[in-house]
Amino acid sequence: MAGPLLTTKLHVPRRRRGVVPRPRLSRVLDRGGEGALTLVSAPAGFGKTTLLTEWLATDGRAAAWVGLDSRDNDPVVFWTYLVEALRTAVPDVGATARALLQASHPSMDEVLPALVNDLDAVPDDVTLVLDDYHVVEAHAVHDGLVFLLDHLPPRIHLVIATRADPPLPLARLRARGELVEVRAAALRFTAEEAAAYLGEAMGLALTAQDVATLENRTEGWIAALQLAALSMQGRDDVAAFIAGFAGDDRYIVDYLAEEVLQRQPDDVRDFLLQTSVLTRLTGSLCDDVVDRDGGTAMLEALERANLFVVPLDDRRHWYRYHHLFADVLHARLLAERPDRVLELHRRASGWHARHGEPSEAIRHALAGGDAERAADLVELAMPAARRNREETTLRHWFRQLPEEVLRDRPLLRAGYAGAILVHGELDGVEEHLREAERWLDAAQSGTAPSPPGAPVDDAVVRAVRSQVAVYRAAQARMTGDLAGAMTHARRVLDLVGEDEHLLRGAASGLLGLGHWTGGDLRTAYGRWSDARAQLERAGHHSDTLGVALALADIRIAQGRLRDAMATYQQGLATATAHGASVLRGTADMHVGLSEVFLERNDLELARQHLAAAAELGEHAGLPQNRHRSRVALARVSQADGDLAGAVELLDEAERRYVSDMFPDVRPIAAVRARVWIAQGRVAEALDWARGRGLSVDDDPCYLSEFEHVTLVRALLASQGTPADRAADLLARLLRAAEDGERTGTVIELLVLQARARQASGDVPGALASLERALTLAEPEGHVRTVVDEGPPMAPLLRVLARQGSAPAYAGRLLAAVVGTGDGAPARQGLIEPLSVRELEVLRLLGTDLDGPGIARELVVSLNTVRTHTKNIYAKLGVTNRRAAVRRAADLALGSRAPQR
């Protein structure tokens, strides 16, 4: 989105010379501050943009402006520009939404709530203008704007300028008094405004009767008045012109525009016609298109002459033509010089390509009928787009290329398949890969056509073959063909040279995925380690952070917390070395560290890293796996005793989850079922297990191991399940985990086995299982795996603290289970005590923080804060914040909340 075109879309247009003040309309617009939406709706030529520009110039409030065009039918493009526009008015606003939009396939379900939360904290009034909204046809954009309107904070005021009413709930807003409307009838010039415009702005000496006739004939239509005024300049027969003029017809406006055009000097007319192919104009671009110098001076002269040129910034750098005038100019160009149109587009394409605007360069190349050049530009832009994770843009480019151009470009075919796969989709992948393979077969037989600009040599064939193999591996992985994925990945390693680090890294990662999915964690770790090294050599540093997630996940499953911590710390070092602001996944490193610290029962450090992740997520260290932070927050909430809050966070994590190629070995639904068990909702957990088709008779499988362990937990908590059935499944799971060297799972299963044996009266067996678990857990500092089992562990730990092989470690675990620290709710003198998290919220209610501020402080959602606040009011018997703080002081509750 960077580049000169971005800045012009986001600038409030400059005030134009000779504009007539319209205080009656300014007063109507001022009332817009009382509602959510101001709608300025009228056909072209009614001065909508000019009115809003003048109003904002005198209004004094902060303003954000987006000039829309057809590209904004892409929701990601639309919301990116909208957020950037808001940041011109309030520099720090929308940071979280901005980061989310930079993801490979962002979810508007996350972007929009994040934007609303940020806007809720804006301290002063901001007016957001969406100009030319009629160009937006995408339902997804309309739906998003409906959400924004439904949740718009009171200090944010939306203004839409459009030629046609948008498909928004206008009737509902009107009924609520949330809509201010300015329509064509109001926008028409009154007789007084027409007189001021024609006399003062346009310098015409007209009689009152002449003005009245023109105003009546044009019905106040500003574009027609302006064109009529331009037509009259320099005429001797003004009265006759007015007498024969009828200005309420679009054809008349076209006629007037033609007449204005004919009255221009040849050089001006020529400039106007040739530059009509451009959506935005700047001096050097116009110079290239018309093939002569003087573009900047010409644009300034056109602006001084009020010749339908609209300035787009304060530096007199970028302009556009009035839409009506542009339509007429382009129609006249097609009528007079159709043979020039393609060449003009090609020149524009060249300028944009040289100035780093590939999207505009490609658009003009296609409009110029040069699809081959457009394809060349796409091929040139592909490496940088991939490195910058701009797969959505790549896919948009591919879609615009004709089939006959793609046919002989195997690299584009393969790239198109890859762009689809990155979005987690398969539709079209087979077709593109098959066409690339058909070209390879022809190349082998010597009949393949040369890709434009690249002879069919061994290097081209090898590049195509290796890319096809990579995407075949990814396709097979997504369709569940594990063996096929690994076969294709090995083929890549056989095909590519030692110095082709990106492809080797991709192949190693795909092999790592295969071994990981199959439960061979040792081999998987080796493959992923090689992938990280290759990607580092290729300069794809952001991708190395994604690999770090895989490496750390494997180490945690193996029970090796120290190695996992070192992996995350190395990832942070990589981010620091290469600039955290540009590396996606930096936040994931902090989330991972929080999970390690949580397992070691250092809740304070866990919270600190989650806060650091949230801060990065609000800028550019966007998590590559956005659900992870919510799962980690849920675990912290559970450790705090806030089980309801944990469930809510897991529900949010499930909404955020986007399937990728990583095996889903810890499904969010299974994590939630474990919290249900802790809540006593065992029947719901068993219903979940039945819905998943889980049974005590299943053979152990790594992919479902976490779910089967969850089933064991549910069975142990259930009153009606024979203990031997749960114990048998537990024993089989334990053997499989031991065989797979998954020590983290072994520790958990041994703790569960100790619980099961204790419940059946086999205390010696329980002690043996628990002692073995502690022997494995102590070197790496595991704590929560034992402590989370709660009070039943205390008698066994007391014994091991006296006579076990690790008495000090058992004693530390016992102290954590007994809960003598800050984490235990104090005696509060209430019928229903406040939870630890409610105490934290209560403490912050006594500060100056508002709801969003408390949410940020506690690293929870605003809805979670509201739920806790409601519970606090109910338990304290109060109805507002001030009363809650007073009641807490009476009971001395607020000071008991754990301090940050």
N, C-alpha and C positions, 0 to 999 in steps of 0.2 A: 504493500500500500504506500510505500515511501515514494518520494519524488515530487516534481512540481505540480502534478495534477491533484495530489492529495491536498496541498495547501489551498488551492483555489476552491475546492469543494467546501472547505471548512471556514472560509472567511466570510464575515458579513459583507455583502457587496458595498462598495464605496457609495457615498451620497453623490447623486448626479447633479450636474449644474442645471439651474433653471427649473427646479422642482417647486410646484405650488404647495404651500403649507395646507394641510387638511385637518384642522383641529377637531372637526366633528367626528372624523374617523379615528383619530388618536384617542379621543375619549372612549370610544367603543372598545378599542384595543386595550386601553387601560383597565377596563372591567374584566379582561381575561385573567388578570391576576387573582380574581375571586373564584375561578373554576379550574378544571383540569385542562380543557382544550379550547383553543381559539381556532375556528375554521374560516379561512379566507378562500372562498370558492367562487370562481368566475371563469368564463372562457378566456382564451388568449387575448392579450392586448388591453386588459382592464387595469393594469398598473399594480398588480398584487405585490410583486417583489419591491417595486419602488416605494409603495406605501409602508411596507414592513421595514425597509432600510431606513426611511426617514423617521419612523416611530422609534426604532431602537436607538437612533442617533440622539434623540432628545429624551428618551425614557430614563436613561441613567443606570438601569439595572444590568447585571452581567448577562451576556447573550452568547448562545452557541448556535451556529448556522450550518446546515448541511444542504448543499445544492445537489439534488438527486439526479441520477441518470439511469439508463437501462441496466447498468452493471449492478445497481443496488437491488435487483430482484434476487440476488444471491443473499440469503440471510446473514451469512458471515460477513460479506462486504458491507451490507447495510448497517449492521450493528457495530462493526469496526469503525466506520466513518462516524456514526452517531456518538460512540464513546470518545473518539478523538476530538470531535467538535466540543463535547462537554468539557474536555480537558483544556481547551483554549480559554474557557470561562473560569473553570475551577481546576487548577493544574493537577491536583492529586486525586480527583474523583474518578471512579470507574476502573481503578487499577486491577481489581480482581477480575472483573468482566473482560478487561483488555487482555489479561494473561490467558484466561480461558479461551478466548477467541483465537489465540495463536496456536491452539492444539491442532493435531492432524485432522480430527473430525469433531469439532466442538459441539456440545449439546446446548441448545438454547434453553433447555430446562434448568441448566446451571447458570448460564450467562445472565439471563434476565433477573432471577432473584438476587444474584450477586450485585448487579447494577442497581436494583432498587434499594438494597441494603446500603450501598455506598451513597446513593442520592439522599437517603433518609438522614444522613449525617451532615449534609450541606447546610451551612449556617445562614446563608443569605439567598434571596430570590434569584433564580436563574430562568431565563426564557430560552427555550429550545425551539428553533425554527426548522421545519422540514419543508424546503421549497421544491416545487414541481413534483409533489407526491403522486400526481396522476401517472407518472411513468412506472410506478410500482404496481405490478400485477400479481406477484407471488403471494399465495395464501399464507405461506409460512411467515412472511414479513408482516402481513396484516394481523395475523394471530398474535405475533409477538408484541405488536404495538397495542393491541387490545389488552394484553397482560400488563404492559407498562401503564396504560391509562387506568386500569383497575387498581393498581398499586402505587400510583404516582404520589410521592410525598408532597405535602402542602406548599413547599417553597419552590417546587419545580413546575413551570408552566409550559405546556406544549402548544406550539402554533403550527398549523399545517396550511400551506398555500398550494392550491390544486386547481386544475381546470374542471374536475369532476368530483363529486362527493365520494370519499373513500368508503370501503365496506367496513366501517367501524360502527359501534353501537351508538349512533348519533341520537336516536330517539330516547334511549335510556339516559344519556348524558343530559339531553335537553330537559327531560322530566325532572332530573335531580338538580337542575340549575347549574350544571357543571360545564355547559357549552355556551360559548359566545360566538356568534356567526356574523361574518361580513360577506355579503354576496354581491352579485353584479349590480343589483339595484342601488346598493349603497355606494359602490365603487364608481358609478358613473359620475362624471363631473356635473356639478350644479351649474346654473348659468353664471354665477359669480366666479366659480372656479375656472370655468371655461374662458371667461373674459380675462382673468388674471394670467392664465396659461398662454393664451394667444397674444396678449399684449406685452406682458412682462417677460415671460420665458422665451417666447419665440420672436418678439420684437416686431409684431405686425400692428399696423395702425388701422384697426377696423372700427366700423361704426357699431353702435349698440345693436342695430338691426342685423348687421352681418354676423356678429357673435351669436345672437339669438337664433339666427337661421342655422348656423353651423352646429350649435349645441342641440337644436331640435333635430336636424338631419342625422347627426351621429348618435343621438340619444345618450350623449355623454361618454360614448366609447372612446377611451383615451387614445388607443392606437390609431383609430380613424382620424381623430382630431390632430394628432401629431403628424400623420401622413399628409393630411390636408394642409396643415401649416407649412410643411416642407414644400409641398407643391405650389403654394402661393408665393413663397419667397422669390423675389425678383420678377413677379408678374405685373403687368400693367392692367390686366383685366380681372382684378380680384373679384369684383362684384359679379361679373358674368360667371366666373368659376364657381362662386358660392351658389349662385342661382341654379346652376345645373348639377349641383353635387347632391348625391344621396349616399349617406355614409353608413347605413345600417346593414349592409350586405357584405359578406366576406369577399365576394367577387369584386366589389368596389374597392375594398381594402387592397386586394391583390393588384387591382388596376392602379391605385394610388402609389403602391410600393413600386410598381413598374415605372410610373411616371417619375417618382423621386429618383429611381435608378437611372432613368434616361437623362435626367438633368445634371448628373454628375460628370465631371471631366473624365476623359477616357481612362486615365491612369487609375483614378479612384474606382470607377466602375469595374475595371479589369481586376483590381485588387479584391473588391467585394465578391465578385463572382468566383474567383479561384479559391479564395479562403473559405468559401461557404461549405467546403467538405470537412472543416474542422469543428469540433465541438467546443474547443477552447483555443484562444489565440494568444501568442506572444511574439515579440518582434522577430527573433531568429527563426522560429518555426515558420512564420509567414514568409520570411526571406527565402527559405528553402523551397516552399511550396510554389511561390510565384516566380522564383528564379531571378530575383533582383533584390537589392538592398533597400533599406528605408522602412522596414516593417514597423519598427517601434514608433517612428515619427508619424507614419500613416495612422496607426491606431490612436495615437494621442489626438491627431487632427480630427478623426472621426468622432471621438468622444466630445471634443470641443464643439463640433457641429451638431451635436445631439442626433447623430445619425444611427440610432438604434444599436449602439455599442454599449454593453454593460460591463463596467470594470469589476474585477473579481477580487482585487486586493488593494492594499493601501500604497503599494509601490509603483502603480501603473505598469505592472509587469504582465498580468494575465487579464484577458477580456473574453467575452462571448457576445454573439449577436442576439438581439431580441428574437425570441422564437418565431414570431410571425414573419419578421424580416428575413430570418435565416431560411425559412420555408420558401419564401418567394425567391430569394437569391439562388437557392439550390435548384428550384424548378427552372429558373431562367438559365442556369448553367447547363442543365440537362437538355434544354431546348436549343440553346445556341451553340454549345460546344461539347456535345456528348463524347466526342473523341478525346477530350482532355481529361475527363473525370478519372479514369483509371490511373493516368500518369500522376495526377495531383495526389491521389491516395498513396501511390507508391513513394512519392517524395516525402509525404508526411510520415510514412512508415519508416523511411530511412532516418529522418530527424529523430523520431522517438527511439529508434534502436540505438542511435549514437548517444542519446541522453539517458540511457538506462531505464526506459519505459517499455519493457517488452510487451505488456498487455496492449497498449495503444499501438505499438509497432505491428503486432500481429493482427489487430483489428483492422488497421488501415491496409495492411497487405491483403487481407481477405476481401475488403471492400474494393481494393484495386484489382481484383481478379487474379492476384498472384498467390495462389495457394501454395505453390512450391516455395516461394520466399517465406510465407508464413510458417511452413514446415521447417525450413532452415532455421528460422528464428526460435521455434520451439525446441529444436535439437540443441541449439546453442544455450538456451536458457535452462535446459533440463538439469545439468549438474548442480548449478547454484540453487535451483528450486528444491531439489532433493536434499541438499545439504541444509537448507533453511527450513525444511519440513513444510514446504508449500505444496503439498500434494493436491489440495483442493483446486488451487490455481492451475496446476498441471493438467488436471482432469478437465477443467473448463477449456483449456487450449485444445486438448486432444479432440474434444467433442465438436469443435468448430472446423476441424480439418476434414475435407471431403474424403470419401472412401478411396477414390482413385489415387489420391496423393499418398494415403497411408499404405497403399498396396505394395509399393516398391521401397518402403522405408522400414525395414525390419527392426531397427533400433526404436523407432517411434511405436511400432506395434508392441514390442516388449515393454516399453515404458508405459504405454497405455494400460497394459495388463497390470503392471506394478502399481499404478496410481489407483486402480480399482481395488486391488487386494489390500492396500494400506487402509482403505476405508472399511475393511471387514466385509467386503462384498465379493461375489463371484460372478455375477451376471456380466457376460461379455468377455470374461477372462479367457475362457477356452477358445473363443473365436480368434482373439488377437494372438494368442500363443500358437494356435494352429497355423495361422497365416505366416507368422515368423518362421515356424518350422518348415512350412512349404517353401519359403524362400531359401532356407538352409539346404533343403533337398536339391533345389535347383542349382544352388551354388556348388554343391558337390558334383553335380553332373555337368557343370560348366554352362548352364543355361540361365542363370539368375541375372536379371537386370541390375546394373550398378546403382546403388543408392546415389541420388544427386550429390555431386561433390565428393564422392568417396568410391574409388574403384573397388571391385570385388577382389580383395586380397585376403591373405590368411588372417591378418589382424582384425578385419571387419567381421569375417566369419566367426572367429574365436570370440569376439566381443558379443555378437548376437547369440551364439550358442551358449555362452556362459550365463548371459542375462536370462535367456529362456529357461535354463536349468534352475536358476535361483527362483524364478517365479513359479516354475512347475513344483518345486519343493514347497514353496509357500502355499500354493493351491492345494497340494496333497495334504499338507498339515491342517488346513482349514476344513477340508472335507473328511478328516479323520483317518486318512490313509498314512499311518505312521511309517510303515515300511517304504512306501513310495516316496515320502518326503525325504527320508534318509538316503535313499538311492540317488535321487536327483541332487541332493546336497553333496554327496561324495563325488558325483560326476563334475560338479563345479570345481572342486579342489583338483581334480585330474585335468581339467581344461585350462584353468587360468595360471598365469605365471606367478612366481613368488612375490613379485612386486605389485601385483594387483590386490592391494590390501582390502579395499572395500568389498569386493566380491568374495575374497577368502574369509573376511570377517562375517559376512552374511551367511555363507555356507557353514562355517563353524558354529554360528549361533543356531542355525536350523538343526544341525546334528545334536547340539546341546539340548535343544527342545525335545528332540526325539528320545534321547536317553533319559532326560528328566521325566517326561511323560511315562516312560516305561519303568521308572523307579530306580534306574541305575544312576544314583546320584554322583558316585565317584567319577565315572566317565563323563557325565554331564558337566561336572565342574571343570574338568580338563578342557572340554570343548569350548565352554563359555570363557575360560581364561584366555584361550587362543583368540577367540572372537574379540575380546576386549583389546588385546595387544594389536590386532590387525586394524581395528577401527581407530585406535589412537594414531597409528601410522598413517591412516587415510585422512586424518584431520576431522573425523566425525565425532567430536568430543561429546556432544549431547547424547549420541547413541551409546557411548561408553557408560553413561549413567544408567541407561536402560539395562545394559548388561550387568552393571553392578547390582541391580535389583535381583536379577536371576542368581548371581553368585551368592549374595547374602541370604536369599531365601533357601538355597540349598544348604548353606552352612547352618542356618537355624534348624532346618529339618534334621541335620546331622548332630544337633546339640552343641555346635561349636560357636558359642556366642562371641568369643574373642575375635575369631576370624571374621564373623559377620560385622562386628563393630569396626574392625580395621578396613573392611571393604567399603563401608559407608563413609568412613573418614577419608579414605583415598578418593572417593567420589567427590567429596566436598573440596579436597585439595585440587582436583581437576577443575572443578567449577571456579575456584578462586584463581587458578593459574590462567584460565581462559576467559574470565569475566562472567560472573554468575548471572549478569543481566541478560545474557544471550543463551544460556544453557538450560533447556528444558530438562526437568528431572532433578534439579538441585534440591527442590523442596522434598522430593522423595527420599533423599539421603537423610534429611532431618527426621522424617516420619519413621524411617527404618531405625535410626538411633533411638528414637523414643520407645520403640517396641523392645529393643534390647534392654534399655534402662528400666522399662516397666517390668520385664521378666526378672531383673535383678532387684526389684522392689524399690527403685529410686524414683518415686513418683514425681518428685520435684524436677529432676533432670528430664524426665519423660515429658512433663508439661512444657518445660523450656524449649525443647526441640520441636514440639508440636506448635508452639507459638512462633518459633523461627520459621517453620514450614509455612504457617499461615501468612506470615509477613512476606515471605518470598513468593507465595502463591498470589499475593496481591500485586506483585510486580512481575518480573519476567522469569523467575525460577519455577515456572508452572509445573506441577506434578505431571508426570507422564501417565500415572495411574491415579485418577482423582478420588477413587473410592477408598484408597488405602488410609488416607488421613482420617476419614470418618470411622473406619474400623478401629484404628489406633485410639481415637478419642473415646470410642465406645468401651474399649478395654480399660482405659483410665477411669471412665465413669463407673464401670463395674467394680473396679478396685476401690473406688470411693464409696461404694455402697448404693450408687444411684442406678439401679437396674432399669427403671423406666426410661431414664435418660439414655442409657446404653441402647435399649431397643429402638428408641427414636433415631439415634445416630446410625444404627445399622440399617434402618429403613431408608435413611437418606443415602447411605453408602450404596445400597442396592439400586437406588434410582440413578446414582452417578456411575455405576459400573458399566464399562464398555468392554465387551469381549475382545481379547486380543489373542496372540498365539501362545501366551504363557498357559501352562496347564492350570486349571482352576482347582488347586488341591486343597484350598481352604474356603469353600463356598460361603458367602455371606449368610445365606439362609441357615447353614449349619451352625455358624457362630451365634446367630440369633436364637436358634433352638437351645443352645447351651445356656444363654441368659434366661430363657424361659424356664429351664430346669432350676436355675438358681432362684427364680421367682416362685417356684412351686407349681408352675404351669406345665406339669409333666405330661398331661394328656395331650396338650397341644404339640409338645415335642414329639410324642409318639405318633401323632397324626401326620406331622411333617415327615417322619421316617417312613411311614406307610406310603405317603404320597410319592416319596422318592424311590419306592420299591426296595427299601433296605430290609434285610432279614438276618436273623442270627445264623441261618444256614448258608449265607453267602461265603464264597471263597474270598480271602483277602486280596485286595487289589490296591496298588498305590494311589491311583486316581480317586478312589472312594474311601481311602483310609481314614481321613479326618471325619467323614460322615459316619463311618462305622464306629469310630471311637465315640462320636456323639450319641449314637444309638446305644452303646454300652452304658454311657452316663445316664441316659433316659431309663434304661432297664433297671439299673442299680437304684435309681430314685423311685421306681414304680413299686407299688405294694403288691401287685398281682403277678409279677413275673418270677418264675422259678429261678433261684440264684444260680443253679448249675448251667442254665442255658446262656445267661450273660457271661458266666465265668468261662464257658467253652469258647465263645466268640472272642473274648478278651485274650485267652491263651493263644488262639490262632493268629490274632492280630499281632501279639507280642512276638511270636516266632517270625512272622513275615518282616516286622520292623527290624528285628535283630539281624536277619539274613540280609536285609537291604542297608544295614549300617545307618539306620535313621535313629540316632541316639536320642534326639529330642522327643520323638514319639515313644521310644522305649521308656524314657523317664516317666512320661505321662501315664503310660499303660501300667507300669510298675506301681505308681501311686494309686491308680484305680484298683489294681489287684489287691493292694494292701487294704483299701477300704472294703472291698468285697469280702476278703477273708476275715477282716475284723467284724463285719456285720454278721457273718455266719458263725462267729465264735472261735475262729482259728487265729488266736492272737499271735502264737509263735510264727505261723505262716505270714501273717500281716507284717510282723516286725521284720521278717526276712526280706519280704518284697520291698518294704520301705527302705530298709538299710541298703539294699542293692541300688535302689533309685538314688539315694543320697550319695552313694559312692560315685555314680556317674555324674550327678548334678553338681557336686561341690567344686570340681576343678574349673568349671565354667561360670559358676556363680548363679545357677538357677534358683529362684525363690518362689515366684508366683505360681509355678506349676504345682508346688506343694501347698502353699498358703491358701490358694483359691479353693481348696477342698474344705477349708473352714474348721470349726471346732472338732469334728471327728478325728482330725489328725493329732490333736493335742495329747491324748493319752499315749499314743505310740511315740510321739516325739519326746515326751518326758522320759520314757524308758530309754530311748536311744541317746538322749542327752546325758544319761547317767552311765550307760554301759555299751553304747554303740561304738563303731569304728571311727566316727567323726562327731564326737560329743559337742564340740564348740559350734559346729555347723548346725547340728540338730537343735542346740539351744537357741541359736539365732532364728531359726525357722519357728521354733516354739514361741518365741517372743512376738514374732510377726503374726502368728495365728491367734494368740491371746488378744492382740490388738490393744496394747497399752499406750500406743503413741497417739499422735494427733488425729489419725484416721478414724478413731472410734467416736461415735456420737456421745457427747457428754450427757449427764443427767440434767434434764432441762426443766423439770417441773411442769411438763405439758402432758396432756392425755395421749397425744400422738407426737413423739419427738421429731425434730427436724433432722433430715439426713445431713451427711457431711457437705454435699453439694448445695443443699438448701441453706446451710449455715454460711457457706461462701457467698452465695447470692445475697443473703441478708446483710452480711458485712458491707458489700458493695452498694446496697441500697442506701446506706448511710453516707455515701460519698456523692460527688458531683457527677458521676458517670450516668449517662442515659442508658436506655435499654441496649442499643447497639454497642455502646462502650463496654457495658458489663459482659456482653457476649464475646467481644474481642478479648477482654481481660481473661475470661475463663476458657477461651478457645472452644466455644459452643455456638450453636445457632441461636438467632434471636427468638425463634419459637420455643427453644429449650428454656431460655431465660424466662419467657412469659409463663411457661408451665410451672417452673419452680416458684415464680412469684405468686401465682395463683394458689399453689399449695401452701406457701408461707402464710399468705393472708388467711387461708382457711384454718390452719393450725393455730395461728395466733389470735384468731377471732377478730380480725380487722378488715378494713375495706380499701385502704390506700397506703401508699408508700410511707408517708410521714407517720401514720399511726403504727405501722409495722416497726419503724425504727424506734419510736417511743416505747412500744411494748417490749422490744428486744432489750432496750436499756433497763427497763424495770426488772426483766428476768436475767439480765447480764448474759445474753445469748450471743450477741454479735462478736464479742471478743473471743469466743471459743472457736470461731471458724479458722481452719488452717491458714496461716499467712503465706503470702507468695514471696 
